[in-house]
Amino acid sequence: MTNKTQGVTLGKQVRVANSFWTRAKGLLGRRSLAPGEGLLLYPCRGIHSYGMGFEFDAIYLNRQYEVIHIIERMRPNQRGPILKGAYAVLELPSGSVAATSTMIGDRLVIGQGTNLSAPE
């Protein structure tokens, strides 16, 4: 997954959660996200971190994969907003947003070298 606007890679190992069960599970059971890993949830208008044991960054996207909201360092046992205009949420290792200068209005794309796969 690439931030086309900034010209940087956000994740090369991005898992897709696009069914009820894969979205419900999300990152539960994981101890962390390694650099380059991520989880793309869609359709998705809001997220939570109940039962999680680590912080992560969350990027809310519209249908054109434009960034419409960002949560940096979302702590465990929190609830993010539910956004009417959101279509997907990309969850990344904590600090990814700052490290890539990702901001609202940026356009993300699934680029070459990105391995999209279903969650385990």
Secondary structure as GFF3:
##gff-version 3
##sequence-region A 1 120
A	DSSP	beta_strand	2	3	.	.	.	ID=ss1
A	DSSP	beta_strand	8	9	.	.	.	ID=ss2
A	DSSP	beta_strand	13	17	.	.	.	ID=ss3
A	DSSP	alpha_helix	20	25	.	.	.	ID=ss4
A	DSSP	beta_strand	37	41	.	.	.	ID=ss5
A	DSSP	beta_strand	56	61	.	.	.	ID=ss6
A	DSSP	beta_strand	67	74	.	.	.	ID=ss7
A	DSSP	beta_strand	88	93	.	.	.	ID=ss8
A	DSSP	alpha_helix	96	100	.	.	.	ID=ss9
A	DSSP	beta_strand	108	109	.	.	.	ID=ss10
A	DSSP	beta_strand	115	117	.	.	.	ID=ss11
###
